[in-house]
Amino acid sequence: MLQKISEYEAVHPVRNWTDLKRRVGPYRRCFVYTHSSMPSEPIVVLHTALCPEIASSTKGIIAATQQMTGEADNLAELTSDSQDLEDPRKIKTAIFYSITSTQPGLQGIELGNYLIKRVVRELLAEFPQITQFSTLSPIPSFKKWLFNKFELLEKGEGELILRDLWTPVVPLFGGWKELKKHLHSNTWVRVPEFMTVLEKPLMATCAHYLYKEKRKGMALDNVANFHLKNGAVMWRLNWLADTSPRGMTNSCGLMVNYRYFLEDTEHNSKDYLENKMINASEQIEMLTGGRPMSKL
């Protein structure tokens, strides 16, 4: 089963056996949805990290695990049988950092939604002191969308808010061609000056993409749409949260936390499905140029 989980992992590819052992070791949980007709085949896989607080990056999750185990140098030796090393007093937060549906034929069936709700119940039964449930989610199509918008901006078209964000930046790179070259090749992340210049427009543009861009009234981003339908809040956009080649290529390294406030999920889900209302934090509201509606 572990081998299949490794092969199916779509969000953060498993690098090696050591990486896989970390994902099922102390302060981690791997939940798998199966069916009696194919008991040895994972249908939906949900990886969860147990942390003191909500992490803002993939490295933050790894660092939290290492700090709690006190085994930063020997983490590779830990296995799923070593959960006696866990100190429940350190666990305040559950972070869903990867959810993968493995069967293309079951797309559209809300098995992920079912699994998250089941996992929340099981985690609270094991760790009743957990007070925060959140994701650390990828934004898989942001960069592709961004480059499509660049094509319009080069022609003097596109939304005014995006023109205002990017027009002052382009000359600093010597034109659109050079800007797109650096973003496409991910070389900008190795130049501190470029990182400083790009942080504001990338963060604001990504927030606009997540919060404002819609398809039939629903969030254009598939991951956002999934969690919003489940009743989560678009809580925090994180700068350089995943600097792996995949993270940089898909979303310029940005990731987002969708937070599940258990007492509000049913209301939030209904609000989104019926009224197309996205519940977002003050940070997201401010990044998109709006007035903050809440203190989440």
Sequence and secondary structure as in RCSB ss.txt:
>XXXX:A:sequence
MLQKISEYEAVHPVRNWTDLKRRVGPYRRCFVYTHSSMPSEPIVVLHTALCPEIASSTKGIIAATQQMTGEADNL
AELTSDSQDLEDPRKIKTAIFYSITSTQPGLQGIELGNYLIKRVVRELLAEFPQITQFSTLSPIPSFKKWLFNKF
ELLEKGEGELILRDLWTPVVPLFGGWKELKKHLHSNTWVRVPEFMTVLEKPLMATCAHYLYKEKRKGMALDNVAN
FHLKNGAVMWRLNWLADTSPRGMTNSCGLMVNYRYFLEDTEHNSKDYLENKMINASEQIEMLTGGRPMSKL
>XXXX:A:secstr
 HHHHHHH  SS   SHHHHHHHTSTTEEEEEE BTTBTTS SEEEEEEEESS  SSHHHHHHHHHHHHT TTTG
GG  TT GGG  GGG  EEEEEEEEE  GGGTTS HHHHHHHHHHHHHHHH TT  EEEE B  TTHHHHHHHHH
HHHHTT S HHHHHHHTTTGGGGTSHHHHHHHHHHTGGGG HHHHHHHHHHHHHHHHHHHHH EETTEESSHHHH
HHHHTT EEEEEETT   SHHHHHHHTT EEEEEE TTTHHHHHHHHHHH    B HHHHHHTT       
